[in-house]
Amino acid sequence: MSIHDETRLKRLSFRAWRRGFREADLILGPFVDTHARDLTPEALDALEDLLGHPDQDLYAWIVEREAPPEGVDLAILTAIRQFRDTVHKLPGAVRGG
């Protein structure tokens, strides 16, 4: 993995853990830390785009309170939702950051 890839992953992790909305942090942070290295460059692009949305909207899409707008990558959102359903089963160190 190149230095550019490492930098990108670190930025994604930072953005995922520091949303300013703790409920979103506790889903997105562990998701990125657990799965980002395995994502394709296209999926990483989709994740970066998703993280660009406002916290409240993004969290509503993750917990399926609201449908995401057209243009949101549903594959990455589905992966985050599946992770959300398992995150409560992970050890505390993974959940807590």
Secondary structure as the mmCIF struct_conf table of DSSP 4:
data_model
#
loop_
_struct_conf.conf_type_id
_struct_conf.id
_struct_conf.beg_label_comp_id
_struct_conf.beg_label_asym_id
_struct_conf.beg_label_seq_id
_struct_conf.end_label_comp_id
_struct_conf.end_label_asym_id
_struct_conf.end_label_seq_id
HELX_RH_AL_P HELX_RH_AL_P1 ILE A 3 TRP A 17
BEND BEND1 ARG A 19 GLY A 20
HELX_RH_AL_P HELX_RH_AL_P2 ARG A 22 HIS A 35
HELX_RH_3T_P HELX_RH_3T_P1 ALA A 36 ASP A 38
BEND BEND2 LEU A 39 LEU A 39
HELX_RH_AL_P HELX_RH_AL_P3 PRO A 41 LEU A 51
TURN_TY1_P TURN_TY1_P1 GLY A 52 GLY A 52
BEND BEND3 HIS A 53 HIS A 53
HELX_RH_AL_P HELX_RH_AL_P4 ASP A 55 ILE A 62
TURN_TY1_P TURN_TY1_P2 VAL A 63 GLU A 64
BEND BEND4 ARG A 65 GLU A 66
HELX_LH_PP_P HELX_LH_PP_P1 ALA A 67 PRO A 69
TURN_TY1_P TURN_TY1_P3 GLU A 70 GLY A 71
BEND BEND5 VAL A 72 VAL A 72
HELX_RH_AL_P HELX_RH_AL_P5 LEU A 74 VAL A 87
TURN_TY1_P TURN_TY1_P4 HIS A 88 LYS A 89
BEND BEND6 LEU A 90 LEU A 90
HELX_RH_AL_P HELX_RH_AL_P6 GLY A 92 GLY A 96
#
